[in-house]
Amino acid sequence: MSAPIGRRRWAIAEGYIPEWSNGPAPLFTSHETACLLNAGDRDARVTITLFFADREPAGPYRVTVPARRTRHVRFNDLTEPEPIPAGTDYASVIESDVPIVVQHTRLDSRQAENALLSTIAFAGNE
């Protein structure tokens, strides 16, 4: 690509991992996902910091998105520096050393009729 696409700082104000799921794992495990697109020519070094209503932030969680690739990061799978608690509201700030695009997706399978939501994250100022 000739020009970078995306931003270096993103926010997802809404986050919640349901405490239970309905259906076979891992396909139907309730989860939150940050879909990260790096359309540039350099690998993206990404950090994710979580914010809570009643405690100090958690993180940073570190992931790499190779150049010209996408990576879908399930928040349920983030364990270092600590697992993300299920059943707890949180928000996330995602920062990258190169421009990326971030989309947020949730699968809520607590009922047999699954719910899926997806939205583009908020792109902060550079």
C-alpha atoms as a printed R data frame, in Angstrom:
    type eleno elety resid chain resno       x       y      z
1   ATOM     1    CA   MET     A     1   0.000   0.000  0.000
2   ATOM     2    CA   SER     A     2   1.199   3.491 -0.737
3   ATOM     3    CA   ALA     A     3  -0.317   5.241  2.298
4   ATOM     4    CA   PRO     A     4  -0.915   3.920  5.829
5   ATOM     5    CA   ILE     A     5  -4.464   2.988  6.779
6   ATOM     6    CA   GLY     A     6  -5.784   3.257 10.316
7   ATOM     7    CA   ARG     A     7  -4.677   4.908 13.522
8   ATOM     8    CA   ARG     A     8  -2.244   4.190 16.340
9   ATOM     9    CA   ARG     A     9  -4.691   4.548 19.240
10  ATOM    10    CA   TRP     A    10  -8.140   2.974 19.533
11  ATOM    11    CA   ALA     A    11 -10.715   2.588 22.299
12  ATOM    12    CA   ILE     A    12 -13.488   0.085 22.892
13  ATOM    13    CA   ALA     A    13 -15.644   1.571 25.641
14  ATOM    14    CA   GLU     A    14 -17.782  -1.558 26.008
15  ATOM    15    CA   GLY     A    15 -16.433  -4.913 27.114
16  ATOM    16    CA   TYR     A    16 -17.936  -7.902 28.904
17  ATOM    17    CA   ILE     A    17 -17.124 -11.609 28.743
18  ATOM    18    CA   PRO     A    18 -20.197 -13.660 29.734
19  ATOM    19    CA   GLU     A    19 -19.573 -16.157 32.524
20  ATOM    20    CA   TRP     A    20 -21.081 -19.140 30.706
21  ATOM    21    CA   SER     A    21 -21.784 -20.395 27.198
22  ATOM    22    CA   ASN     A    22 -24.264 -22.609 25.402
23  ATOM    23    CA   GLY     A    23 -22.886 -24.916 22.724
24  ATOM    24    CA   PRO     A    24 -19.667 -26.731 21.889
25  ATOM    25    CA   ALA     A    25 -16.338 -25.094 22.732
26  ATOM    26    CA   PRO     A    26 -14.403 -23.353 21.394
27  ATOM    27    CA   LEU     A    27 -16.687 -22.399 18.502
28  ATOM    28    CA   PHE     A    28 -19.609 -21.331 20.691
29  ATOM    29    CA   THR     A    29 -17.717 -20.090 23.734
30  ATOM    30    CA   SER     A    30 -18.946 -16.592 24.615
31  ATOM    31    CA   HIS     A    31 -16.122 -14.166 23.896
32  ATOM    32    CA   GLU     A    32 -14.920 -10.673 23.054
33  ATOM    33    CA   THR     A    33 -12.564 -10.204 20.113
34  ATOM    34    CA   ALA     A    34 -10.447  -7.321 18.854
35  ATOM    35    CA   CYS     A    35 -10.033  -7.750 15.106
36  ATOM    36    CA   LEU     A    36  -6.750  -6.044 14.164
37  ATOM    37    CA   LEU     A    37  -5.841  -5.191 10.554
38  ATOM    38    CA   ASN     A    38  -2.275  -4.213  9.683
39  ATOM    39    CA   ALA     A    39  -2.305  -3.278  6.005
40  ATOM    40    CA   GLY     A    40   1.132  -1.662  6.242
41  ATOM    41    CA   ASP     A    41   4.606  -2.893  5.387
42  ATOM    42    CA   ARG     A    42   5.917  -3.164  8.999
43  ATOM    43    CA   ASP     A    43   4.862  -5.508 11.797
44  ATOM    44    CA   ALA     A    44   2.614  -3.808 14.362
45  ATOM    45    CA   ARG     A    45   3.573  -4.086 18.017
46  ATOM    46    CA   VAL     A    46   0.258  -3.675 19.855
47  ATOM    47    CA   THR     A    47  -0.563  -3.177 23.529
48  ATOM    48    CA   ILE     A    48  -3.998  -3.558 25.103
49  ATOM    49    CA   THR     A    49  -4.830  -1.941 28.458
50  ATOM    50    CA   LEU     A    50  -8.102  -2.701 30.247
51  ATOM    51    CA   PHE     A    51 -10.010  -0.277 32.462
52  ATOM    52    CA   PHE     A    52 -12.560  -1.274 35.121
53  ATOM    53    CA   ALA     A    53 -15.179   0.537 37.199
54  ATOM    54    CA   ASP     A    54 -13.849  -0.575 40.580
55  ATOM    55    CA   ARG     A    55 -10.134  -1.357 40.267
56  ATOM    56    CA   GLU     A    56  -6.899  -0.246 38.669
57  ATOM    57    CA   PRO     A    57  -6.243  -1.015 34.970
58  ATOM    58    CA   ALA     A    58  -4.859  -4.368 33.796
59  ATOM    59    CA   GLY     A    59  -2.136  -4.792 31.218
60  ATOM    60    CA   PRO     A    60  -0.482  -4.107 29.064
61  ATOM    61    CA   TYR     A    61  -1.262  -7.225 27.065
62  ATOM    62    CA   ARG     A    62   1.131  -7.473 24.103
63  ATOM    63    CA   VAL     A    63   0.432  -8.883 20.641
64  ATOM    64    CA   THR     A    64   2.084  -8.591 17.237
65  ATOM    65    CA   VAL     A    65   0.223  -8.258 13.961
66  ATOM    66    CA   PRO     A    66   2.521  -9.090 11.036
67  ATOM    67    CA   ALA     A    67   2.717  -6.698  8.096
68  ATOM    68    CA   ARG     A    68  -0.103  -7.062  5.555
69  ATOM    69    CA   ARG     A    69  -2.034  -9.411  7.880
70  ATOM    70    CA   THR     A    70  -4.998  -9.533 10.233
71  ATOM    71    CA   ARG     A    71  -5.157 -11.003 13.714
72  ATOM    72    CA   HIS     A    72  -8.248 -11.701 15.763
73  ATOM    73    CA   VAL     A    73  -7.418 -11.530 19.461
74  ATOM    74    CA   ARG     A    74  -9.923 -13.162 21.807
75  ATOM    75    CA   PHE     A    75  -9.865 -11.283 25.076
76  ATOM    76    CA   ASN     A    76 -10.725 -14.601 26.788
77  ATOM    77    CA   ASP     A    77  -7.296 -15.899 25.702
78  ATOM    78    CA   LEU     A    78  -5.286 -12.989 27.147
79  ATOM    79    CA   THR     A    79  -3.610 -14.265 30.316
80  ATOM    80    CA   GLU     A    80  -0.420 -12.223 30.769
81  ATOM    81    CA   PRO     A    81  -0.099 -10.227 32.942
82  ATOM    82    CA   GLU     A    82  -3.437 -11.587 34.285
83  ATOM    83    CA   PRO     A    83  -6.574 -13.290 32.944
84  ATOM    84    CA   ILE     A    84  -9.510 -11.016 32.156
85  ATOM    85    CA   PRO     A    85 -12.341 -11.698 34.614
86  ATOM    86    CA   ALA     A    86 -15.608 -12.997 33.162
87  ATOM    87    CA   GLY     A    87 -18.810 -11.326 34.272
88  ATOM    88    CA   THR     A    88 -17.075  -7.957 34.723
89  ATOM    89    CA   ASP     A    89 -17.600  -4.764 32.728
90  ATOM    90    CA   TYR     A    90 -14.430  -3.284 31.242
91  ATOM    91    CA   ALA     A    91 -13.174  -0.988 28.500
92  ATOM    92    CA   SER     A    92  -9.972  -1.253 26.486
93  ATOM    93    CA   VAL     A    93  -7.413   1.050 24.918
94  ATOM    94    CA   ILE     A    94  -5.422  -0.449 22.041
95  ATOM    95    CA   GLU     A    95  -2.169   1.212 20.986
96  ATOM    96    CA   SER     A    96   0.125   0.327 18.101
97  ATOM    97    CA   ASP     A    97   3.492   1.580 16.907
98  ATOM    98    CA   VAL     A    98   2.151   1.691 13.314
99  ATOM    99    CA   PRO     A    99  -1.347   2.533 12.009
100 ATOM   100    CA   ILE     A   100  -3.857  -0.324 12.263
101 ATOM   101    CA   VAL     A   101  -7.647  -0.709 12.052
102 ATOM   102    CA   VAL     A   102  -9.563  -2.183 15.031
103 ATOM   103    CA   GLN     A   103 -13.000  -3.769 15.031
104 ATOM   104    CA   HIS     A   104 -14.740  -5.152 18.132
105 ATOM   105    CA   THR     A   105 -16.846  -8.321 18.079
106 ATOM   106    CA   ARG     A   106 -18.736 -10.200 20.803
107 ATOM   107    CA   LEU     A   107 -20.357 -13.623 20.713
108 ATOM   108    CA   ASP     A   108 -22.849 -14.078 23.540
109 ATOM   109    CA   SER     A   109 -23.955 -17.714 23.597
110 ATOM   110    CA   ARG     A   110 -25.611 -17.791 27.009
111 ATOM   111    CA   GLN     A   111 -28.860 -18.688 25.248
112 ATOM   112    CA   ALA     A   112 -29.440 -21.230 22.515
113 ATOM   113    CA   GLU     A   113 -30.229 -18.239 20.256
114 ATOM   114    CA   ASN     A   114 -26.731 -16.759 20.002
115 ATOM   115    CA   ALA     A   115 -26.148 -13.021 19.806
116 ATOM   116    CA   LEU     A   116 -23.311 -11.526 17.771
117 ATOM   117    CA   LEU     A   117 -22.401  -7.863 17.717
118 ATOM   118    CA   SER     A   118 -19.650  -6.081 15.865
119 ATOM   119    CA   THR     A   119 -18.616  -2.448 15.660
120 ATOM   120    CA   ILE     A   120 -15.614  -0.414 14.622
121 ATOM   121    CA   ALA     A   121 -13.626   0.864 17.596
122 ATOM   122    CA   PHE     A   122 -13.188   4.580 18.316
123 ATOM   123    CA   ALA     A   123 -10.053   5.966 16.673
124 ATOM   124    CA   GLY     A   124  -8.266   8.424 18.925
125 ATOM   125    CA   ASN     A   125  -6.190  11.388 17.836
126 ATOM   126    CA   GLU     A   126  -2.594  10.701 16.892
